[in-house]
Amino acid sequence: MKWLSGAVLAVLMAGSVQAQTIVATGDLGLVVERASGSLLLVDQSDRSAIGRIEGLGDLSHASLVYSPDQRFAYVFGRDGGLTKVDIAEKRVAKRIVQSGNAIGGAISDDGTLVAVSNYEPGGVRIFDADTLEPVADIPTGSKTIGLVDAPGRRFVFTLWDAGETWIANLSSGAPEITKITGMGSNPYDALITGDGRLYITGLFGEDGLTALDLWDPAPAPIRVLPEYGRGQQELPVYKMPHLEGWARAGKAFVLPAVGHHQVLWIDADSLAETGRTQTHGQPVFAMSRPDGRHVWVNFAHPLNDTIQVIDTLTRKVIHEFKPGPAVLHMEFTSRGHEVWVSVRDAGKVMIYDTRTFEKRGEIEADSPSGIFFTSRAHRTGL
């Protein structure tokens, strides 16, 4: 069997030369099967599963990133596991347990370093992407969240307990650390914009958000929506929104409101609020179709069987449907013609046309959660 991935060509042969199948890894993706500690390898064009990779430990809150050639995935498990997966050979290439409790990771812009953000014992650990050998250990004395890659072989992350953001620059080898204080109370997650300029944290301990301009030689906290939510009756927070699921739609950010049935609209230049849209429930992901025309929103328990689609011009809900119980994640194809939806309690990944909303197919999966297409390999922050 022959697998083709841009400049990478892996030829798998047993005995004499046999009939060969060529599959481009740019058309593939991985679905996290959280209950069984496995990954389902899927083909976008065929809308089908083409393999399963097992033995990845606790994937109850797992995420992953891809190598620049799209052949390898680095999977961050809740049990502290860091697993390098070869999707061409459909196998675990290497696995280590680097901490007691991990919460995500990132890969450097040159693809040589993989960083992992830890709850226990806290801090960030950095590994060689090829061998998974340790490169650097950055203790923080705090749970770390919101770890992202930034241009220039940098990693940016935030401290839950201390309310600080640290920038680790590894362009010269050993990490050089810049610490920014005063980010706010209990930041719970963060994102970086696709151009690598703005790093935005959400705050759980107080209202609002905090941004950093990473183009500034001495970035300082910029408070965003400091009063949102004040004076309103807050609802119980059933699930924290994922900031990497925030939408950049044209000239606006679309953000899930913590503890409210709303998404918030923010001007991408001034960072001022420009509107709110009432939603079916507490949003978890507000994800922009790649062209920015629509935003797709899913919700926290107990209203997590529903997806709403919002028009970015009118900022009104134009479509609502119920794929099934426990919609956990959505992933657009690279040009946005389809969206893949994990429906955990139905044991399925469902595929929809993003313009007609027609269902195009479904794939059986074991408690599916995160869906990650290999096109993420070429995007900052993903």
Secondary structure, 3 states (H helix, E strand, C coil): CEEEECCEEEECCCCCCCCCCEEEHHHEEEEEECCCCEEEEEECCCCEEEEEECCCCCCCCCEEEECCCCCEEEEECCCCEEEEEECCCCEEEEEEECCCEEEEEEECCCCCEEEEEEEECCCEEEEECCCCCEEEEECCCCCEEEEEEECCCEEEEEECCCCEEEEEECCCCCCEEEEECCCCCCEEEEEECCCCCEEEEEECCCCCEEEEECCCCCCCCEEECCCCCCCCCCCCCCCCCCHHHCEEECCEEEEECCCCCEEEEEECCCCCEEEEEECCCCEEEEEECCCCCEEEEEECCCCCCCEEEEECCCCCEEEEECCCCCEEEEEECCCCCEEEEEEHHHCEEEEEECCCCCEEEEEECCCEEEEEEHHHHHCCCC
